[in-house]
Amino acid sequence: MLRTIKTIFIAFTLVFFAQSCESELDLQPEDNRLTADAAFEEPGAYKAFLAKLYAGLSVSGQQGPAGDPDLSGLDEGFSNYLRLYWSMQELTTDEAVIGWNDGTIKDLHAQTWTSGNEFIRTMYSRIFYQVALTNEFLRQTSDKKLDARGTESNLRSEIQKYRAEARFLRALTYWHALDLFGNVPFVTEKDPIGAFLPTQIKSKDLYSYIETELLAIENEIIGARENDYGRADQAAVWMLLSKLYLNAEVYIESPQYDKVITYTTKVIDAGYSIADNPYYQLFLADNDTNGTQSEVIFPITFDGLKTQSYGGMTFLIHASVGGSMVPAEFGINGGWAGLRTTSKLVEQFPGEANSADKRALFHTDGQTKEITNISNFTNGYAVEKYRNVDVNGVAGSDQTGDFPDTDFPMFRLADAYLMYAEAVVRNGGGSEANAVTYINNLRTRAYGNTSGNITQSSLTKDFILAERSRELYWEAHRRTDLIRFGKFSDQGLWPWKGNVPQGKTTESFRDLMPLPSTDLGINTNLTQNPGY
């Protein structure tokens, strides 16, 4: 679906969005003459609207790559959902730095952001834009609406499946809101359309809402590995429940590691497998067909011709290339010379850039390991993880070399293995022997043999955190992981944290992002997170 349907925008979906976003966002419908009833005269409109919900994660406007944005107030490339979420999760940690001077972008790695940070503000806006779209889809597919339109039974049956997918996407978005911001405005399809001030939901209540929604659709959504590639299924629901429960001690101060065992086991038993391919092939332009898709549970899909954006994978690939790197080897027409990593990530690998662990995908030629000047691309090793070429080195479908075909693996089996192992270590039950087996499956692929395998004595919290970094770096997990392990703000050091070369600790309140000052100025129902 997502590779064949070009992003479209149904006018009524944005009528009410101003209720939960900053005043400077100028949100206008594509055609304000179009009514909801007219939009749904065509049966295919329901699937097209669902496609828009998915596309909201990968593109940032109506025509691609730019020119008709969903949100205004920040460059359309910067305002892309995946690009923003990746920046929140990676630039704030030891895994990534960016050399550009765009606005307050460097404050993310320095952990010196304020409630006026435009990147945090636009992440917040993007989240609630997605919530608004899913809410409207659910309004327009209610039994009452379908009855009024005389929707025939076969289509109604399909729409019920679509609704479960939409609810999953809303739960995913609200999980991002919970994880990043804590107490946020809360709106569902039951709220009225039109301008009003949403109330603020407490973290514990939002946690319960997300859990309830996921449990409600667990048996309504299409079964594990039975939906189209790129669409959510039962295993995606189980993964999101696992992520929610893994971090429950942070969110609601109540460990739920036994539930992590339950739901990761469901995923592991669903028939996914660690691909025989080398690790690097998970992140190539043909990662939807080259065999590595056997372990991908929920990707954000990209197509160089049909999902063009300056965010998403375009950003992750182009911005990672610079210095002596050869753009053609990455299937692109030029590098943007921005993203690198810190020595802290490099040192996670025995032997560092020359590690026998082949997950260490670093470019060192002309690069220094340590960073003395963040603005200098050659300071810090470059990361070669994502490429727009297939297993044979052939570039993706966009012959200009601008836009990649590479999909982003938001959830994959390796994460389920690591979550299971962590829950075992944290006394959630399960089997230590299984945990070791799962980790060794990953390390056998990483090393190409069993030389890197571990025994039960190595299964500690510190090992799990380091192994998560080695396996999942640059996949938008790190900030959440460091917070769960108590090493994000007032503990844990890495270069340029706190805006000093050697790094320093920061205030513990930074475990949550601030609510944007602009929204606080509009919505009197909101209270700022402590410290801001």
Secondary structure, DSSP 8 states (H G I E B T S, - for coil): -TTTS-----GGGGTTGGGGS-TT-----S-TT--HHHHTTSTHHHHHHHHHHHHTTT--BSSSSSSSBSS-SS-TTTT-HHHHHHIIIIITSTT-EE---STTTHHHHHT---TT-HHHHHHHHHHHHHHHHHHHHHHHTSHHHHHHHT--HHHHHHHHHHHHHHHHHHHHHHHHHHHHHSSEE---TTS-SSS----EE-HHHHHHHHHHHHHHHTTTS--TT-S-TTS--HHHHHHHHHHHHHTHHHHTS---HHHHHHHHHHHHTTT----SS-GGGGGSTTTTTSSGGGGEEEEE---TTTS--SSHHHHHHHTT--TT--GGGGTSS-----EE--HHHHTTSTTGGG-SSTT--EE-TT-BSS-S-TT-TTBS-EE----SB-TTS-B-S-TTSSS----EEEEEHHHHHHHHHHHHHTT--S-HHHHHHHHHHHHHHHHSSSTT---GGG--HHHHHHHHHHHHTTSS-HHHHHHHTT-SSSS---TTGGGSTT-----GGGGS----HHHHHH-TT----TT-
